[in-house]
């Protein structure tokens, strides 16, 4: 049995048998990969806490004919403030679910891997609802779904300052308001500016941008609309996020 090592983030955990789990990692080396963690549910398993969602690990694995087996885990980063904090928990679930749905196995995703690691650290460090949506916009942009955000999708002219814009809920494109206004979301100059900053700036800087709540909310809605139009999957964690975080349940801690 030959062995190998890699660095990866735990993005999904499933029960496999009485004592074993299947862990889905997002890795720097080969994108998404499933491995078996044997005996992980036994109490006192020393691997267990490092295989929590969002933890970043160096994994030593053994090849088998089926799924490879985790032989050793060396933890690099374990989010500390997420467990027990409802807002952070949903934010993390959302980001991990998006990563799991959008990417396939055996693909090289160095940019996404780096972005994912940074995003997890940010969620752990500061409270900001926008983090998860900036993450979504960045990966949609990386996959070519957002266009250049500089030209009108109808007339091809520049999207200049002091104009009104619209986002098509059918094509997911941005155009001048005067060029296209059916089934569209109106965008002001300031809203488009925030969208561009979220997409272009490194996520650590993007999350610090201060803007009026109304503008933030608009671009957050836009991020979800972009996702739905281009990718089409529902994000399960989004429903929980909206229900719990947006005020229907104000409690801050998750019962253990
Ligand atoms: Zn135009």
Boltz pocket constraint, residues with backbone or C-beta under 6 A from the ligand:
constraints:
  - pocket:
      binder: B
      contacts: [[A, 152], [A, 153], [A, 154], [A, 155], [A, 156], [A, 157], [A, 175], [A, 176], [A, 179]]
      max_distance: 6.0
